Amino acid sequence: MKKNTKDLLKSILACDESMTDTERAETLERLTMHGPAPQEPERLLTFKEAGTMLSVHEKTVWGMVRRRILNVVPITSRARRVRLSEIKKLMAEGVTVNRSYCPTREEAS
């Protein structure tokens, strides 16, 4: 936004007596932004990294995916990743992992 346009907006907002100084500053900031604020892309973790964060083996993370405790993001036809936000949500909820459960091949399929 050009400086003249910005100055004009400031003077118009200054004349508006229905707004507080904070509202005026927020409005000016929104008007002068160039589109929505850029967002940082979400970090995707491998199953090994997710397991490390949860203090479990990566195969346990696969089991959590199969039981729909965790959602995954498909990267390729074979590769999957876990969102960092999913792991943080699990940790915040205090989900406990049953480490004694180890499915056999028959149970897993």
C-alpha positions as CSV (number, residue, x, y, z in Angstrom):
1,M,0.0,0.0,0.0
2,K,1.3,3.4,-0.9
3,K,2.2,5.9,1.8
4,N,-0.4,8.5,0.6
5,T,-3.2,5.9,0.8
6,K,-2.0,4.8,4.3
7,D,-1.9,8.5,5.5
8,L,-5.4,9.0,4.1
9,L,-6.7,6.0,6.0
10,K,-5.1,7.2,9.2
11,S,-6.8,10.6,8.9
12,I,-10.2,9.0,8.1
13,L,-9.9,6.6,11.1
14,A,-8.8,9.5,13.3
15,C,-12.0,11.3,12.6
16,D,-14.1,8.3,13.6
17,E,-15.1,9.0,17.2
18,S,-16.9,5.7,17.6
19,M,-13.6,3.7,17.6
20,T,-11.2,3.3,20.5
21,D,-7.4,3.8,19.8
22,T,-6.9,0.0,20.0
23,E,-9.7,-0.6,17.4
24,R,-8.3,2.1,15.2
25,A,-4.8,0.6,15.3
26,E,-6.1,-2.9,14.6
27,T,-8.3,-1.7,11.7
28,L,-5.4,0.2,10.1
29,E,-3.2,-2.9,10.5
30,R,-5.7,-5.1,8.8
31,L,-6.2,-2.6,6.0
32,T,-2.5,-2.4,5.3
33,M,-1.8,-6.1,5.3
34,H,-1.1,-7.8,2.0
35,G,-3.5,-10.7,2.2
36,P,-3.7,-13.2,5.0
37,A,-0.7,-13.6,7.2
38,P,1.6,-16.3,6.0
39,Q,1.3,-19.5,8.0
40,E,4.2,-21.8,8.8
41,P,3.6,-25.2,7.3
42,E,2.8,-27.9,9.8
43,R,5.7,-30.2,10.7
44,L,5.2,-33.8,9.7
45,L,7.0,-36.5,11.7
46,T,8.2,-40.0,10.7
47,F,6.8,-42.8,12.7
48,K,10.2,-43.1,14.4
49,E,10.2,-39.5,15.4
50,A,6.6,-39.8,16.7
51,G,7.5,-42.8,18.7
52,T,10.4,-41.0,20.2
53,M,8.2,-38.1,21.3
54,L,5.7,-40.6,22.8
55,S,8.4,-42.8,24.3
56,V,7.2,-45.8,22.4
57,H,8.5,-47.9,19.5
58,E,7.6,-46.9,16.0
59,K,5.6,-50.1,15.6
60,T,3.4,-49.0,18.5
61,V,2.8,-45.8,16.5
62,W,1.6,-48.0,13.6
63,G,-0.7,-49.8,16.0
64,M,-2.1,-46.4,17.2
65,V,-2.8,-45.5,13.6
66,R,-4.6,-48.9,13.0
67,R,-6.7,-48.3,16.1
68,R,-7.5,-44.8,14.8
69,I,-5.9,-43.1,17.8
70,L,-3.6,-41.2,15.4
71,N,-4.4,-39.8,11.9
72,V,-1.7,-39.9,9.2
73,V,-0.9,-37.8,6.2
74,P,-0.1,-39.8,3.0
75,I,3.0,-38.6,1.4
76,T,3.4,-41.1,-1.4
77,S,1.6,-44.4,-2.1
78,R,3.7,-46.1,0.6
79,A,5.0,-43.3,2.8
80,R,2.9,-41.9,5.7
81,R,3.7,-39.1,8.2
82,V,2.1,-38.0,11.5
83,R,1.3,-34.4,12.2
84,L,3.2,-32.8,15.1
85,S,-0.1,-31.2,16.3
86,E,-1.6,-34.8,16.6
87,I,1.3,-35.8,18.9
88,K,1.0,-32.7,21.0
89,K,-2.7,-33.2,21.3
90,L,-2.2,-36.8,22.5
91,M,0.5,-35.7,25.0
92,A,-1.8,-32.9,26.3
93,E,-4.7,-35.3,26.7
94,G,-2.4,-37.6,28.6
95,V,-3.2,-40.7,26.5
96,T,-1.5,-43.7,27.9
97,V,0.0,-46.3,25.6
98,N,-0.5,-50.0,26.4
99,R,3.1,-51.1,25.9
100,S,2.4,-54.7,26.9
101,Y,0.2,-55.3,24.0
102,C,2.1,-56.8,21.0
103,P,-0.3,-58.1,18.3
104,T,0.6,-61.3,16.5
105,R,0.5,-61.4,12.7
106,E,-2.9,-63.0,12.8
107,E,-4.3,-60.3,15.1
108,A,-2.7,-57.5,13.1
109,S,-4.3,-58.4,9.8
